[in-house]
């Protein structure tokens, strides 16, 4: 009997020791065997502990690779101020507003490969670096954008000049209303294109990933009034349109003539550009008026004609309608 009890006691001690050895030795560590791959262990980078930007990048890569999220490892997260609305990664035929956007540079690893993602602060914008390769020369890229903006044939656009420069800021030397520019020297090019005897200037980063139109056509602003407006609209001759208002995102709203204007509206604007010269207009309420509304318009025409009062009113109405269209759910037909 005593021998039986002794054997039973020894067996019990062995089982307890084995069970203790199988438990995690500390939080986040598990037995190193094939059933728990190293990159899937629960740890401080588990989904419930990730900030929204990290979770958004993880989800994006998971969907891209068709890989479970627990097979993806977070390598690093760096707070960054991106120089544009594309978070520093521009795709072909996509315009980027030159507004500083706070966010993160996030590095993930899966299947032995590392992937870089750029996000804004809350993860609502996520861009994978390397998935937006730029094809063709810088000049070809700019020609494609101009043709798309204005509905032109690429063969009808020629390069007048292309020169290497160093821009003094991240906005590539083009200052726009309500847009902040990082003060960093940026190598690039100034490219001048021509179509139908009209010239269009672009400022481009050296690798062609950032394209900034530089020939202004119209700048409209509206502020004050009972509603407390604070709106601005910048229109480039090359067909890019940028808008900002009090309730918009930090990088504003953007569009093109091809998307926003009917053929009749484009024709009217082209006629104004051809016929009239440069002029600064002011349709603000008189000073001293309660809840004074200030409305201004700078027009950069190529002609020599003078605007009539009726022309000024049409220009203000055109700009206001374009701003509303830019901020509405869809373009006009």
N, C-alpha and C positions, 0 to 999 in steps of 0.2 A: 504493500500500500504506500509506504513512504517513498519507494522508488518511483511509483506512478505519479505521485504528487510532485516530486522533484522534476521529472521529465515534463510534466504539464506546465510547471512554472517556467522552465527554460524555454519552452515553445512560445509561451505568452510574451516573454521578454524579447524574443527574436522578432515576433510580429510587430510589437510596439515600436521597436527600433527601426524596422523597415518602413513603417507608416510615417514616422517622423522624418526619415530621410527623403521621402517622396514629396513632402510639403515644401512650398517656396521658402528659401532661406531668408529672403528679404522681399519687400514689396517690389513687384515688377520682375523678379527673376524666376525662371522655371527650369526644370530639367532640360539639359541640352541634348534632346533627341529629335528624330525626324518628325515627330508629331507636332512640334512647336517650332516652326522656322523662326530664326532670330528676328526677322523684321516684322513678325506678327505678335510679338509679346505685348501684353497690356503694359503700358508705361505712361510717363507724363505726356506723351504725344498722342494718347488715345483720343478719339473724336470728341468725347465730352469735355476735354481739356483744351481743345484747339480754339483759337480766336476765329471769328468769321472768315477772315481773309485766308487763313491757313486751310480751313475746312473747304472753302470754295476752290482753292487750287488742288487740294486732294481729290475732290469730287470731279473736277475737270480732267485730271490725269486718269482717274479710274475709268471714266467714260471713254476717253480717247483710246486707252489700251485695252479696254474691256477686261479690266483686272480688278479683283476685289480690293477695297480700300485698305484692308488689313495686310495686304502684300506690298504696300507703298510706305516708304520711310521718309519722314521729314528730316532733312539735313540741316537747313538753316533758314532763318527769317531775318531780313534786314529792313528797317524803316527807311523809306526813300521818298524824295519829292520828285515825281516824274515831271518832265518839262512840257508835256502836252497831253491832250485828251485821249491819245492812243496809248498812254502809259509807256512811252518810249519805244513802242513796236508798231510801225505802220505797215499796213497791208496795201497791196496794189489797189488803186482806184478807191481808196478810203481816205477822206480828209481828216486831219487832226487839228483841233483847236489848240492854239499855243497858250494854254493856261496851265499853271503849276497844279498838279494833282497829288496830294499826299497819299502814300500807300506803302506797299511792301514788295521786296524782291525775295521770292521764296524758291528754295532749291529742294526738289524731291528726288528720291531714288526708287527705281523699280527694275527688277530683272538685271541688276548690275549696271544700269544706265542712269545718269542724272538728267533731270529736266528742270528748266528755269521758267518760273511764272512771275508775271508782274500783275499786281492787283491795286485797287484803290483801298481806302481805309476799312470800309465795311465789307469788302469782298463782292460787291455788286458788279464790279468789272474785273474780269480775269483774262489775261492774254498770255499765251505760251510763246516764249522766245524760240525762234527757229522754225516755227510752223508757218511763218509768213515770209518766205524767201522772196527777195526782189529779183525779178528776171529782166535782163536787158540793160542797156546803158542808162545813165541818169537822164540823158536827153530824151531817150525813148519813153521813159517812165513819165516825164513831164508832158510830152506830146500826147500820150494816152489820156492823161488826166484832163488836159484842155479839150481834147476832142469829145470826151465823155460829158464834160460840163456844158458845152455849148452845142452838142449834137453835130459836130463837124466830122469830116472825113480826115483821118490821120495823114493821108497823102497830100492834103491841102494845107498842112502846117509845116513851116520851115524853121530851122534854127538860125537866128540872126547872129547870136554870139553866145559863148559859153566860157566863163572865166573863173579860175580858182580864187577863193577869198577866205578870210577868217572873220566870221561874224563875231561881234562883241558880246552876244547873248544867245540864250537858248531859243529865242523867238526868231533867230536868223535875221535880225536887223529890221523886223517889221513890227512896229508897236501898234496894238489895237486897243480900243476902248475896253476898260475893265479887265484887261489881261495882264497878269504879272509875268515877268520874264526872269529866269535864273541868269545871273551875271557870270556866265562861263563862256570862254572862247570856244567857238564851234567851227571847225573847218567845213567848207562847203563850196558851192558854186552859185554864181548868178547867171541864169539862163534867160535869154530873151527869144521869144518865139514870135512868128508873124503868120497871120491868116487873114485873107481878104484886105490886105493893106493896113491891118491893125496890129500893133505890137503888144505883147503881154510879157511882163517880167515875173520870173519865179526865183525864189531863193531856196536852195536845196542842200541838205546835208551831204557830206562827201560820199556816203554809200547809197544815197537815194532813198533812204528809209523815211526821211521827213521832208515834206514838200510844203512850202509856204508861198502863196501868191503874194505879189508885191505891188501890183498896179491897182490903186484904189479907184473905185467908180463913184461910191456914195457912202456917206456916214450919217446916220440918222439917230437922234437921241430924243427921249421924252422922259421928263421927270416932274415930280410934284403933283398938283391937283388934289382933289378930294380923295381920289383913290390911292394916292401915294405912289404914282408910277416911278419906275427907275429902269427904263428900257433902253437898249442900244442895238443898232443894226449896222453891220459893216458889209458892204457889197464890193467885191473885186470885179474888175473888168473881165477877168478870165472865167467868171461864172460861179465862184465860190461865195457863199453867203453865211455869215456868222451872226448869231444873236445872243444877247444876254438880257435877263430880266430878274427881278427880285427873287422870284421863286424858282429860278432855274438851278441846275447843277453847277458846280464850280467851273466846269469846262464848257458851259453854255450849250447852245444848240447850233447845228450846222446843216447845210444843204447845198444844192446846186441849182442853177437856172433850169437845167433839164428836168429836175424833179419838182420844182416849185412854181414855175411860170408856164402859162399857156404860150403858144406861138405868137398870139397877138400881143401879149404883155412883153415878150422878149423883143418883138419888133418895135414896140413903142419905146422901150428903153434904149435900144440901139440907135434909133432915130434921134433921141435926146443927146446921146453921147456924140453923135456925128455933127449935130447942128449947133449945140451950145458949148460955151467955154466953162471955165471953173468959176464957181460962185458959192458964197456962204449965205444961207438963208436962215431967218429967225421968225418963227410963227408963235412966239411965246406971248402969254398974257402980259398986259402992261404991269410995270413994277408997282408994288403997293396993293395989288389985288389980293384979296384973301384966298388962300389955297391956290396960289399962282401956279399955272402949268407952264413949264418951259419946254419948247419943242424947237430943235435946230436941225439943219440939214446942210451938209457940205457935199457939193456935186463937182466931180472932176471930169468935165467933158473935153472932147478933143476939137470942138468947133470954135467958131468966133461969134456966133449969134448971141443976142441977149434974151434972157427969159422974160416973157410977159407975166403979168400977175396970174393969169389963168394957167400958164405953164408951171409956175411955182406951186399952185394949189394941187395940180395933177401930180407933181413930183412928191409932195408930202403924202397925198393919198396913196400913191403907188408904194411908197416905202412902208406906210402903216399897214397896208394890205399884205405886203410881203412878210412883214414881221409876224402878223397874225397867222399867215399860212405856215411859216417856219415852225411856229409853236403849236400848230393844230395837229390833229391825228393823221393827216395825210395831205399830199400835194394836190394841186389843182389839175384838172384834165386839160 
